[in-house]
């Protein structure tokens, strides 16, 4: 079985984001970028499937600007076998929307014929949480989202999903699309010898046009704002005042 | 000329830094408090470091290292250098390059167990009466048939307590040179437990808690000829050929800690408020930050350039001395100023600054004092003019 893992280049989760002066989005110029943490978990899971003998090949794919090549190298250094870069934008500030990504991925799936697509449940930059689901619809494949446990069993996948208030275990038909959640695994470090070897692994470069997909944005960003600064606290003399204040604010 | 890191170099930095932050930092407080590395912790971290391919990554691929070019190796050293020295040296060991100079049998016996983390190496040159003036050493090895008999004392020998063996430099004779008599030096492998070889605890010192040094005593210690590393009387040649980049290693590790201290200072200057504003808005603080960042960048560039030239085989002694001198002195300055910016809090062990400040002190002394580095640099300037 071949596993396809889409990975996205996003602003590093440690970076303190700054909104651009015109409010059109987040400033990404000269900012540290990394692989979306959920995608890292997906890469890790794919490599574990390969190590367990349940997958033969792990192919990482990224859709975005040319610099996403770095993200793919990280996936290769972690242990993916080869990578496909689909250049769909020139400007690092242009986000490629889930539907366009899903359409391109559908074409890649057609070409590559994987038995499983393992994706992050969402990217930490825009939190859309839509690509996996849209890909499932476009391909007519089953889907198992928010996975915290994945067990491939012949032509079925048994997936534990993290849902509000608990866990749900479902069985889906293969081929399938699984989107992974935080607790599925702990991604490994890209080891130094593997980093050195990653350079020799194949990385194909394509464009959105090669797949006949128009990746131009459909959505208009009206405004981007930073979260409101936390208000200063208030010291109250005793518990009674505290309870009264909380009641006043409608919290208790 | 271009200064961008390659994709591989960026990833090496990323992996090493994540490892240092996630696996080493959490143990630092304990080691600062106890001055001791429990062996269970060492074994656990060694295993993790091996999994991440960080253990002994300084070594070539053929012997199980990562096969890094000089610059990549220095970037890796810089990231490791952020953490407590004893932790990274012991748990993410970088066996000495000099082990590569051994015969196949010597590599099998000494290098292989170091690569596997089964033991550690240590190097013994310094003596109570021979520091910067290495040729002044008085410990000797005299030939007796096919054997050598070692006598004398070495001190300040780092990590000799946990090392399974020592690489010991001994005077084996004298030669006449135009500038008078010079001692001939030979390097030997000496196993722990060899009769006549004793390792005693060394001194407690201000820098690098958890780091140990020992006193090595040799009393009619008999070694076979097969214990010679390199050739008889050619100990300095072996050292010069294989230990060339150790000054850059010290420079790189200092850059890591300097960066860590600077980051603390910047964050604190942005957070801390006095007299109604961020202290970073006061020029007394902001100009300090500017100077710290500028000096650190200069030290980084000197080190990377020397590393790049080392790789091209065009490096000079002065290049490496400049990098070592600048990086160690900049670390001292940044550690000191970072504490000044923090005020009283900078001296408390809640923050890593007081330890970075203490740890900085040894860096201007070992691997050649700042004065020796300046001597090397000035010699290169004056020699062409007959100086």
Boltz contact constraints between the chains, C-beta under 6 A:
constraints:
  - contact:
      token1: [A, 70]
      token2: [B, 7]
      max_distance: 6.0
  - contact:
      token1: [A, 73]
      token2: [B, 7]
      max_distance: 6.0
  - contact:
      token1: [A, 77]
      token2: [B, 11]
      max_distance: 6.0
  - contact:
      token1: [A, 189]
      token2: [B, 15]
      max_distance: 6.0
  - contact:
      token1: [A, 189]
      token2: [B, 19]
      max_distance: 6.0
  - contact:
      token1: [A, 189]
      token2: [B, 52]
      max_distance: 6.0
  - contact:
      token1: [A, 190]
      token2: [B, 11]
      max_distance: 6.0
  - contact:
      token1: [A, 190]
      token2: [B, 15]
      max_distance: 6.0
  - contact:
      token1: [A, 191]
      token2: [B, 52]
      max_distance: 6.0
  - contact:
      token1: [A, 191]
      token2: [B, 53]
      max_distance: 6.0
  - contact:
      token1: [A, 192]
      token2: [B, 53]
      max_distance: 6.0
  - contact:
      token1: [A, 192]
      token2: [B, 57]
      max_distance: 6.0
  - contact:
      token1: [A, 192]
      token2: [B, 66]
      max_distance: 6.0
  - contact:
      token1: [A, 193]
      token2: [B, 53]
      max_distance: 6.0
  - contact:
      token1: [A, 193]
      token2: [B, 66]
      max_distance: 6.0
  - contact:
      token1: [A, 195]
      token2: [B, 8]
      max_distance: 6.0
  - contact:
      token1: [A, 195]
      token2: [B, 11]
      max_distance: 6.0
  - contact:
      token1: [A, 195]
      token2: [B, 12]
      max_distance: 6.0
  - contact:
      token1: [A, 196]
      token2: [B, 67]
      max_distance: 6.0
